[in-house]
Amino acid sequence: MARSPRRRPGALLLAPGAGADRNHRTLLAVEQAVAPLPTARLDFPARKAGRKGVDRPPVAMAAVREEAEALVSSAGIDPRQLVLGGRSFGGRMCSMAVAEGLPAAGLVLLSYPLHPPGKHDQRRVDHFPALDLPCLFVSGERDPFGSPDELRAETKAIPGPVTLVFVPGAHDPKGQDDAVVTAVVDWLRSLR
């Protein structure tokens, strides 16, 4: 499989985890740190409608595509310069949209939910072989959604270059926003 050429990041789209909204502290910290890079944080349709729970993947991925198109247009960039990602469910939906053909320069996957806690056999990795682009995974060392060893093993299926960063903590590593932000900023610089 031929590798996609690297693209200089022109904008960043961030999506929240299932239980959060666009104002999650980590997403806000990343947005502030990458300025002046144009950045947008999205809310999924269920959150916008005031409903509890999460949208089904097709609905969530449609929202990612819609927000990506809007950000590409407002930033005036080539769609292949957009970096997408976010926390947990949000990052997963972005990665699935990219695997289905959404153009991107890279993926920022914070606390990627490799499997539900305690259900190690229910891996959420079927789309990994279609991710032929740079991917950053930043996760807590004690994340019940995927251990460092599990992530190291599963991300080998990704044909694009993978960067793995582990920080102290669990799925929402409290007190580690600086480490997460540093990992994202350094990785984005490496794409230029």
C-alpha positions as CSV (number, residue, x, y, z in Angstrom):
1,M,0.0,0.0,0.0
2,A,1.5,3.4,-1.0
3,R,1.9,5.9,1.8
4,S,0.0,9.1,1.6
5,P,2.3,12.2,1.4
6,R,2.6,14.1,4.6
7,R,0.7,17.4,4.7
8,R,1.5,20.5,6.7
9,P,-1.4,20.9,9.3
10,G,-3.6,23.8,8.4
11,A,-6.4,23.4,11.0
12,L,-7.4,21.1,13.9
13,L,-10.8,19.6,14.6
14,L,-11.4,18.2,18.1
15,A,-14.3,16.0,19.2
16,P,-15.3,15.2,22.9
17,G,-15.7,11.9,24.6
18,A,-19.2,10.4,25.0
19,G,-19.9,11.9,28.4
20,A,-18.5,15.4,27.7
21,D,-19.1,18.4,25.4
22,R,-16.9,20.6,23.3
23,N,-15.7,22.5,26.4
24,H,-13.9,19.6,28.0
25,R,-10.8,21.0,29.7
26,T,-8.3,18.9,27.6
27,L,-9.8,20.1,24.3
28,L,-9.7,23.7,25.5
29,A,-6.1,23.3,26.6
30,V,-5.1,21.8,23.3
31,E,-6.9,24.6,21.4
32,Q,-5.2,27.3,23.4
33,A,-1.7,25.6,23.0
34,V,-1.9,25.2,19.2
35,A,-3.0,28.8,18.5
36,P,-2.9,30.5,16.1
37,L,-3.6,27.2,14.2
38,P,-7.3,27.4,13.3
39,T,-9.1,25.0,15.6
40,A,-12.7,24.0,16.1
41,R,-14.3,21.9,18.9
42,L,-17.5,20.1,18.0
43,D,-20.5,18.8,19.9
44,F,-22.2,15.7,18.6
45,P,-25.9,15.9,17.6
46,A,-27.3,14.2,20.8
47,R,-25.4,16.8,23.0
48,K,-26.7,19.7,20.8
49,A,-30.2,18.4,21.2
50,G,-29.8,18.2,25.0
51,R,-30.1,14.4,25.0
52,K,-28.2,12.0,27.3
53,G,-26.2,9.2,25.7
54,V,-24.2,9.1,22.5
55,D,-25.1,9.1,18.9
56,R,-24.7,5.9,16.8
57,P,-21.5,5.9,14.8
58,P,-23.1,6.8,11.4
59,V,-24.7,9.9,12.9
60,A,-21.5,10.9,14.8
61,M,-19.3,10.4,11.8
62,A,-21.7,12.5,9.6
63,A,-21.3,15.2,12.2
64,V,-17.5,14.9,12.0
65,R,-17.6,15.2,8.2
66,E,-19.9,18.2,8.4
67,E,-17.8,20.0,10.9
68,A,-14.6,19.1,9.0
69,E,-16.0,20.6,5.8
70,A,-17.0,23.8,7.6
71,L,-13.5,24.2,9.2
72,V,-11.7,23.5,5.9
73,S,-13.9,26.2,4.3
74,S,-13.5,28.8,7.0
75,A,-9.7,28.2,7.3
76,G,-9.3,28.2,3.5
77,I,-7.2,25.1,3.5
78,D,-6.9,21.9,1.4
79,P,-9.0,19.2,3.1
80,R,-5.8,17.1,3.3
81,Q,-4.3,19.6,5.7
82,L,-6.9,19.0,8.3
83,V,-5.9,17.2,11.5
84,L,-8.8,15.5,13.3
85,G,-9.2,13.8,16.6
86,G,-10.3,14.3,20.2
87,R,-11.0,12.4,23.3
88,S,-12.2,8.8,23.6
89,F,-15.4,8.4,21.6
90,G,-14.7,11.6,19.7
91,G,-11.3,10.5,18.5
92,R,-12.7,7.1,17.6
93,M,-15.4,8.7,15.4
94,C,-12.8,10.9,13.7
95,S,-10.6,7.9,13.0
96,M,-13.5,5.9,11.6
97,A,-14.5,8.9,9.3
98,V,-11.0,9.1,8.0
99,A,-10.9,5.3,7.4
100,E,-14.0,5.8,5.4
101,G,-12.4,8.4,3.2
102,L,-12.5,11.8,4.9
103,P,-9.2,13.5,3.9
104,A,-6.8,14.4,6.7
105,A,-3.2,15.2,7.5
106,G,-3.3,13.2,10.7
107,L,-5.2,12.0,13.7
108,V,-4.8,13.1,17.4
109,L,-6.4,10.3,19.5
110,L,-6.5,11.1,23.2
111,S,-7.6,8.2,25.5
112,Y,-8.6,6.1,22.5
113,P,-11.2,3.6,23.7
114,L,-9.6,0.4,22.4
115,H,-12.3,-1.7,24.1
116,P,-15.0,-1.3,26.8
117,P,-13.6,-1.6,30.3
118,G,-13.3,-5.3,31.2
119,K,-14.2,-6.4,27.7
120,H,-10.8,-7.0,26.2
121,D,-12.3,-9.2,23.4
122,Q,-14.5,-6.3,22.0
123,R,-11.7,-4.4,20.2
124,R,-12.6,-1.3,18.3
125,V,-9.8,-1.6,15.7
126,D,-11.4,-3.0,12.5
127,H,-10.7,0.3,10.7
128,F,-7.0,0.6,11.8
129,P,-5.6,-1.0,8.5
130,A,-7.3,1.9,6.5
131,L,-5.4,4.6,8.5
132,D,-2.6,5.4,6.2
133,L,-1.6,8.7,7.8
134,P,0.3,9.9,10.9
135,C,-1.5,9.0,14.1
136,L,-0.8,10.2,17.6
137,F,-2.2,8.2,20.6
138,V,-2.0,9.8,24.0
139,S,-3.3,7.6,26.9
140,G,-3.2,7.1,30.6
141,E,-0.9,4.3,31.8
142,R,-3.8,2.8,33.7
143,D,-6.6,3.4,31.2
144,P,-9.2,0.6,31.5
145,F,-10.2,1.2,27.9
146,G,-6.8,0.0,26.7
147,S,-3.5,-0.6,28.3
148,P,-0.2,0.6,26.9
149,D,0.7,-3.0,25.9
150,E,-2.7,-3.4,24.2
151,L,-2.3,-0.2,22.3
152,R,1.2,-1.0,21.2
153,A,0.0,-4.4,19.8
154,E,-3.1,-3.1,18.1
155,T,-1.6,0.0,16.5
156,K,0.8,-2.2,14.5
157,A,-2.1,-2.7,12.1
158,I,-2.0,1.0,11.2
159,P,0.0,1.5,8.0
160,G,0.7,5.2,8.7
161,P,3.3,6.3,11.2
162,V,2.1,5.9,14.8
163,T,3.3,7.9,17.8
164,L,2.4,6.5,21.3
165,V,2.6,8.7,24.4
166,F,1.6,7.4,27.8
167,V,1.0,9.7,30.8
168,P,0.2,8.9,34.5
169,G,-3.4,8.3,35.2
170,A,-6.5,6.5,33.8
171,H,-9.0,7.3,31.0
172,D,-9.3,11.0,31.9
173,P,-5.8,11.5,33.3
174,K,-6.4,14.3,35.8
175,G,-3.5,16.7,36.3
176,Q,-1.9,15.6,33.0
177,D,-3.2,18.3,30.7
178,D,0.2,19.9,30.3
179,A,1.8,16.5,29.3
180,V,-1.1,15.8,26.9
181,V,-0.8,19.3,25.3
182,T,3.0,19.0,25.0
183,A,2.6,15.7,23.2
184,V,0.1,17.2,20.8
185,V,2.1,20.3,20.1
186,D,5.3,18.4,19.6
187,W,3.6,15.9,17.3
188,L,1.9,18.6,15.2
189,R,5.3,20.3,14.7
190,S,6.8,17.0,13.5
191,L,4.3,17.0,10.6
192,R,5.5,20.4,9.2
